[in-house]
Amino acid sequence: MAGKYSIIRELGENSLLLPEMVNCGLAANDQAKYYFTLLQAAQTHADHPNLEITSLSREREDAGIVSDSFDRVIAGAKKTGPMMYHVPEFPAIIGEVKRCFRAMHAPIARNQLPEAEDYDKRMKNLLGELAGSVEEETDSRVISDMTRGDPGGPDSLHHLLMDMHRSLNNLQKMISTENIDGALTYHIQEPDIHLIRAFMSGLNRTSPLKFDHPGLGTTATRTNDRLVIQNDIGVTDAHILIIHVAPQVITITYTDIHMPRLQFFQGLFDSWDITWEDTRSRKGDESFEKKLFHLSVGSYRTKDEEEQKKLLEFLGSRIVFLIDWNRARKRLRSFLPNKDCVTVLRWAAEHEVGHVGFLSVGGEKLIYDGLEMAARIPLRYGEPLYQILGREKTIEYFQWVFNAAATGLIANHSRLLVQDEIKAELLRYFHSAHENLMEICEQHATLTVEVAMSVRDALLHIQRKENSQFTERTARRAKNWESEADNLVSKVRSLSLRFESAREYADLINVADDALDSLEEASFFTTLVPGITHSEKMLKELVTLGVIAVKCSQEYLKAVIASQYVHRGYSREEMQDFIRAIDAVISMEREADEALRNTEKVILVETTDYKELRVFFEIARIIESSTNSLMKAAFGLRNNILEGLNW
């Protein structure tokens, strides 16, 4: 981590440069120590390859080093000669060591400490000896000369490291007059203390939600007539928050390399009347992780100091929800549409549970592991969970997950316990989705009734010789209902792939959907009826068929509703309601058979127009076909229920 020096310089916040340089120097000291330990461990492994080894990945992360390429160094080290070693990434390690020493020396030189010149000479001498390190082969003396720290021995980079660390600590004491609730402060005035405490109270209230993630370091100083508070948020170079507190105005300067996170940050203050300037994109320093960053500036006019403290406390409490936000959003996108991902993250911030806990216990991998337990055929990576549970239920589940992960880790529950709870809850949601299958079938049956009524109403409208636009509108509505029904069918089919016992629901809704499709087709054919018909008897017979289809679909809906009560544990009356509804569907289908024959006779006798003959025959045939499909669905439902009760 190079620190925030470059972005602070880009923003022109000179009053914050020196403390940030010191912070960078201290961070570089930790990183240099890690690289020395890494080299020593690599040499030890090469000398004793049979001994147990560690990758030092935890030490790397603690030092704020993002790249995991160094985790392979120790395992890959080997001896190639009496005094020679092959060390993977050796040139990169040397380059990083040089960078660390330059970062440590910068604030010492800038503040013109007496020892700065001596350090400069020693650096040039000791680092100059490493100038030719471009291969992964190195002499054992190079490693020992760098890392030896024996008192009274020859000078080494390790000796220089300890001396510069001491100077940096002294420099930090010189510029920092007080640590206020975790904020390093310098050149502040008495009234500033209350404002800093307000900011830190919010920050410290939510900061535990970052868990082991680095970040949230705060520095405060005064420049001219305003207090300046800076928070480094996380480890990204161009991710920083700077707050200017003037007598009546608080100005927020926020930079980010991710535009969606910047918009999310602004959205956290919807309850405050903050005026945001147009976001600007700027090219950053060459050392930045990404060359482009986005700058947002907001201002809020305050009435008094109490209002300033309230806003500062709220500001401080929101910062933790920006750490690893984009990573969490990407993980959620495996299961939800992007808009819903942001909804979950917004909820996690508003309820102060955050998302870092979710990432800490395994993130999306944990969910996929849970799906292997919950489903016969688990989701593939990238297959959305919301297509199985529905968007609302999936959002609800992840809200629960974020809360469970955060509260569990804060309560010091084991990660295994938290992970098992999250998997068990997913299993419950899948079982709930399974139980809701019949409710989906009920929604589908309701749509079937709507389409049947649209056909009947259209035929009545034609019989009364009213405006033909009515049938057009009715047909469009029927088409929309058919599309809704298709979505329900797809949902049940998808679930049936994952539950052995869910196949009966897929079979049921597939047959019922044939009825709905037939009725929608009949609705379409009503738009083709000629404006002038040759026989009122034909229309009367078609209306009779339409009425039977409505009654048949209504009885089927009753049967589906009644079946849900039979499943849950039933009384004699509830079973009778179910059986009677099934019998009514069958009776309606028989009536439709007879009505079709009567209609066909009338059409053949009454019409002399081929187009009229064809359209009326199709309407009659299709309506009867729908009742036949409903009868098959009713028989299937009856068999499923009775077999499920072991009759």
N, C-alpha and C positions, 0 to 999 in steps of 0.2 A: 504494500500500500504506500503510495507516494505521498499521501496526506492531501490536505485541502489547500496547500500553499498556492498552487497554480490558479485554482478557481478564485480564491480570494484576491489574488493579484489581478485577474481578469476583471473582477467586479470593482476594482479600485478601492477596496476596503483596507487601506494602508495601516490603519490603527490595529488591525487584527493580524498583520503579517508576522511580526516577531513571535508572539505566542504560538502561532500556528507552525512557524519554523521550528520552535523548540519542541512542540508536540511531534512533528515529523522526525526530528532528530532522535527523540526518545523511542519512537516506534522503530526507526532504523537500527537503533542499538539492540532492540529485542530481536530483530531479524538477523543482524550480523551474528549474534550469539547462536541463533538457530543454525546458520550456515556453518559455523565452526563445529558445532555439535554433530551436524550431518556428516562433515568430512571425517571427523574422528571416528564416528560409528561406521562409516564406510571402510575406513582403514582397518578397524578392528574385525569387521566381518571378512574382509579379504584375507586377513592373517589367520582367522579362526572360522572358516566357513561352516563348521558343524554346529556352532553355537546358535541358540535361538536369537532371532533378530526382530526388530520393530521397524516400521516405516517412518516413524516420527511424524506421522500425519497430524496427530493432535497438536504437537508442538508447532508444526507449520501453521495450522489454523489459528492457534493462540497468538502467533506472531503477526497475523494479518496477511499472510501470503496466500494468494488465491490459487495459483497454479499448482496442480497436483503432480506435475511431471517430476518433482523432486522426491515423491514418495517411492519411486523405483530405484533411487540412487544406491541405497544401502544393499538391497538384494542383488543388484547388478554389479557391485564392486568385486574385483578379483585381482589377485597378484599376478603380474606378468613377468616378474624378474626379482632378483634378490632385494632390490630397493625400489622397484617400479610397480605402479598400480594403475589399473584401468578403473576410472571413476566416471560413470555416466553423468552427463550434464555438467562436467567439470568447468568448461569454459563459461557456461551460464552462471554457475555458482560464483566464479571469480568476478564476473561482471556485476553480479548483485552485491557482492561484498564491497566492491569499489563504490557502487552507488550509495550503499549504506554509510560509508565513511564520509562521502561528500555531503550527504544530507545531515550528518551529525556536525560537520565542521561549519556548515553555512550559518547557523544562528550564532555560533561562537565568534566567527569572523565579523558578522554584521554588527554585533554588539561590541566589537573591538576589545575582547577580553585579552589580558596580558599574555595568556598562553596560546592565543590563536596562531601567532607566527611560528611558534615551536611545533605546534600540531601540524601546521602546513608542511613544514620541512620533513617531519617524520612520516607524514602521509606520502609525500612524493617519493621518499626513499623506500619505504616498505611496499607501497603499492607498485612502485616502479619495477620491483623485482618480479612482479607477477605479469608484467606486460606481455610476455610471450606465451601465455597460457591459452592456446587456441586448440589444443588437442585434448582428448579424454584420457591421455596417458600422462602421469605425473610422478615425480620423484617423492619418496616418503618425506624427504627433508623439507619440501615445499609445504606440506601439510603441517609438519611439526613446527616449522619456523613461524607459520601463521598463528597457530593455536596455543603455543606454549605460554604458560603464565607463571613460571617459577620466579619467585622474588629474587632479585639480584642478578638474574640472567640477562642475556642479550635482549635488546629491544625487539618487540614483536607486535603484530597487529592486535593481538589479544591485550598486551599491555596498553597500547594506544586506545583500544576500545574502553578499557576501564577508566583511563584518565579522562577521555572525552565524556564519558557518561557522568563522571563526577562534576565536570564543568557544566554540563547541561542541567544537572540537578540544581547546582548553585544558581545558574542563570534563571531557571524557573522560579526559584525562591525570590530572586531579585525583581522579576517583573510581576509576579503574582503576590498581591498584598494579602489576599484572603481566599480561602476556599469556602464558598457559601453553598451549603447543601449539595456539594458535588461540582459546582461551577467554579472554574479558575478565573479569578477576577484581578484586575489591576487598574490603577488610576481611576477608581470609581469614587463617588461621593455618597454621603450618608443616605440621602433619599433613594439612591439607586438600589440599596440593599433590599428594601421591601419589594421592589419590582422584580429583582432577580429571584428572591425567595418565592414569589408568586409563580414565576415561570418554572422554577425547579420543583415546586410542589406538584404541578401537573405532570412534569416529566418523570419525577420519581414515583408517582402513583401508578403509571402505566409501564415504566421501563422494565419491570420484571418480565413483561411479555415478550421481550427480545431473547430471553433465555441465554444461550451461550453465544449469540451473535454479537460481534463487536459493533461499536458505534455509540451514538448519543453523547459524545464528549462535548461539553459546553464551555465556552469562554465568553467573558463579558468585560467591557471596558467603556470608558467615556471619551467621546471626541466632540469638542466644542460644546453645543448645547444639548446633546442627546446621548442616551445610553445605547450601546451597541451590544447585542447578544448574538452569538454565533453558535450553531449546533452542527456537528459534522454528519449527523444522521447515521449513515452506514460507512462502507469502505469505498464506494465508487468515487472517483476523483471529482467529477462535476456534479455531485449530489450534495447540496448544502443549503442551509437556511440561515439567513441573517435578518435580524429584527432591529429596526431603529425606533427608539422610544423618545419622541419629542414631547414637549409640554401638552399638546393637544392632539397629536397625530401619532399613530403607530404604523410604521411602514414595514411590510413583509417582502423580502427578496428571496425567491426560491428558484433554484436551478435543478434541472433534471435532464438526463439523456433519454428518458422515456416520456413521450407526450401523454399517453393514457394515464400514467401515474401523476403527472402534473395536473391533469384535469380532475383526477380523483382527489388530489390535495385541495384544489380550489373548492370542490364540492363538499368537503368536510366543514366548510364555513358558511353553508347556506343559511344558517340561522343568524349570522352576523352580516350587517350591511357593509361588507367590504367591497371597495371599488377596485376591480382588477384591470390593469392596463392590458393592451393587446400583447399576447405572448410573442416574444421575439426568439428567433433561433440564431445562434452565434457559433462561429468556428472557434474551437478551444485550442489550448496549448498542445504542442506535439506530444507531450507525455500523457495526454488524456487517454482513457480507455476507449472512448469514441470521440471522433474529431468534432462532432456537432452536439451542442447542448441547447436546451430551451430555457429561457429566462422569463419568469413571471414576477410581476411587482404588484402588490396590493396595498391599499391604504385604508385606514379606518380612523375616523375622527372620534375622539373620546371626550366624554363630558367632564370626567374627573379622574383622580388617581384610582378610585375603587373600580371604575370600569376598565382602566388600563390593566389592573391586576387580574380582573376576571378574564379578559382576553388573553393575557400572557399565560395564565394558568391553563386555559383551554388549548392554546397553541402548544405549550409544552407537552400536554397529554396526548396530542395527536401524532407526534413525530414517530413514535415506535411503529405506527401502522403503515409507515412508508418503507420500513426496512424489508427488503426481499419481496416487495409488493408485486413487482412484475413477474418474479419467479412463481409466486403463489398463483397469480392469474393464469400463467401458462399451464400450471399443473391442473387447475380447475377446468381449463378449456378442453381437457380430455373427457369431461363428463357433462359440461353445460355450454350453452351458447355464451359468447363473450359478454353480452349485456347482463346475463344472469350471474356470471362470474363476478362482475363488478358489484352487483347487488349483494352477493354474499360477503364480499370484502368490505363493502360499506356497512353492512349489518355488524360484522365482526368489530369494526372500529367503533360504531355507535354503542355497542354493548360492552366495549372494552374487554374483549377476549383476544382479538388479533388473529393473525394467521401463521405466525412463526412457529407456534406450538404444533400446528398441523404439519408443517414442513419438518419439524424436529422429530416427530414420531414416524415419519416415513413418507408423507405426502401421498402422491398418486399411487405409488407402489403398494402402500398399505391398503388402499381401496381395491386395487386389482387382486391382492391376496384375499381380501374379504369376499370378493365376487367368486373366487374359486370355491369358497365354502358355501356360498349362497345359491349358486346356480349350477345346474347340470352342465351347461355350456357357458362358461364365463365370457364376459366381454373381451373383445380384442382391444389392444392398445389403440386408442383413437376412436373407438366406437362409443358414442355418447350414452351415458347412463340415463339421461332424461328421456330417451326414447323408450325406456322400459318402465321407469317409475313415474314419468311425467315431470314437467318442469317444476311445478310447485312442490311436489314431494322431494325432488332432488335438491332443490334449494333448501328446503326444510331440513333434509338430512345433513347437508354440509354445514348449515348453521349449528346443528347439534354437534357435529364432528369438531368444528373449530372451538366450540365452548368446552367440550369434553377434553380435548387435547390441552387447552390452556389451563383449565382448572385442575386437571389431573396432574400435570407437571408442576404447577405451582404448589400443589398439596404434597409434592414429593412422592406421588405414586410411581411405581416402577413403569418404565416404558412398555414393558410387556403387558402389564395390566391395562394401560390406556389403549394399547393396540387391540387387545382382545375385546375391550368394551366397544370400540369403534366397529370392529368386524361383526360383533354380535348384534349391534344396532342395525347394521346393513342387512343382516339376515332377517331381522324383524321387519324392515321395510320391504324386503322381497316377499316375505310371507304376507304382509299386508297387501302388496300388489297382487299376489296370488288370490287373496280373499276378495279383492275388488274386481276380479274378472267377471263375476256375475253382474256387478253393478255396471260394468262396461257393456255387457250384453243387454242390460236394461236400457241404457242410453240408446243403443242401436235399435231396440224394439220401439222405443219412443219415436225415433226418427222414421221408422217404418210406418207407424200410425200417421205421422204428419204427411208423408208422401201419399199414403192411401187416401187421406182426406182431401189432398190437393187434386187427385184424380177424380174423386166423386164430385167435388165442387166445380171442377172444370166441366164435367159432363152435365151437371145441373145448369150451369151457365149457358152451355150450348143449347140445352133443351129449351131454355127460356128465351133463346135468341137475343142474348144480351151482347155487350161489346166484346169483340174477339180479343182485345188487348188483355183481358183478364186471364185467358188461357195461356197467353205468352208469359205473363208475370208468374203465373202458377207453375209453369214448366221450369222457369229459371230458379224459383225457390226449391223445387223438387231436385234440380240438379245440384244446388248447393248442399241440400241435406244429404244427397248421395255421397258427395265429397267428404262431408263430415263422417258419414258412416264408414267410408273406406279407411279413414284414419283410425277409427275404432277397431276395425277388422285387422289392420296392420299391427296395432298395439297388442291385440290378443295373440295373433300369430307369433309375434316376436317373443312374448312371454312363454308361449307353448313350447318353444324350442328349448327353454331352460328348465321347465318343470314337466316331469313325466305326467303328473296328474292334471296338467293344464290343457292337455290335448283335447279333452272332451269339450272344453270351452271353444277351442278353435274350430272343431267340427261343427259345433252348434251355431256359432256366429257366421260361419261360411255358408251354411244352408239358409239361415235367416237372411243373409245378404243377397242371396239369389232372389228372394221375395222382394226385397227393397229395390234391387236393380230392375226387376220386371215392372214394378209399379212406376219407377221413374221413366222407364221406356214408354209405358202407357200414357204417362203425363205428356211426354213429347208428342205422341201420336194424336193427342187431343188438339194440338196446334195445327194438325193437317186436315182436320174435319172441314169439309166444304162449307162455305157460308150459307148455302141453301141446301137443305136435306129434303129427301123425297118422302120420308115417313117419320111420323112422331112415335110410332110403335118401336122402331129401332132404338131411338134415343131413350125411350122408357126402359127397355130391356138393358141397355148399357148402364143406365143409372142404377138399376137394380143390382147389377154385378158390382158396380162401384160401392154401393152401400154394404154389400156382403163382404167385400175386401176390407172395408173400414172395420166392420164388426169382428172379422177374423183377426185382423192385426191387433185390435184392442184386447181380444181374449188372449192372444199370445202374450201381449205385454203383461196382462194379469197373471198368466202362468209363470212368467219369468220373475215377477215380483214375489209371488207366493213361494216360489222355489227357494228363495233366499231365507225365508223363515223356516222352511222345512229343514234346510241345512243346519240352522243354528240350534235346533232343538224345537220341537213342534207340539202343538196341541191337535186334538182330533179335528177341530174346526179349521185349523190352518191346512191340514192335509186335505180336507174336503175342498177348501177353496182352490188348492192346486189341481186336484183331480178334476174338479168341475170345469176349470178354465181350459185344461187340456181337452176334455170332452167337447167343450164349446168350439174350440178351434177345428176339431175333426168334423163336427156337425156343419160348421160354416163352409168347410171345404166341399162337403157333399152337396150343400145348397148351391155352391158356386158351379159344381159339375152340372147340376140340373139347369141352372140359369144359363150356362154357356150353350147347352143344347137348344134351349128355347130361343136364345138370342140368335144363334146361327140360323134356325128355321125362319125367324122373322126377317132377318137380313136377306136371305135368299128369295123370300117371297116378295118383299117390299121394294128392294132397290133394283134399279135398272142402270145405275151408273157404276162403271168399273172402279173408279177412284174411290167412290163412297164405299163400295163393297169391300175393297181391300183394306181401307183404313178402319172400318167398323169391325171387320173380322179380326184384324190385328189387335185392336183395343180389347175386344172380348177375350181372345185367346190369351193375351198377356196377363190380363187381370186374373183369369182363372189359374194361370200358371203360378201367380204369386201366392194364391191360397194353397195350392199344392205344396209349394216350398215351405209355407208356414206350418202346414200339417206335418211335414217331415221333420221340421225343427222341433215341433211340439212332441212328437214321438221320441226324438232323440233326447230331449230334456226329461221326459217322463222316465225313460230307461236309465239315464244317468242318476236321477234322484232315487229311484227304487233300488238300483244296484248299490248305490252308496249307502243305503239303509239296510243292506243285506236281506232284502226281501226275496 
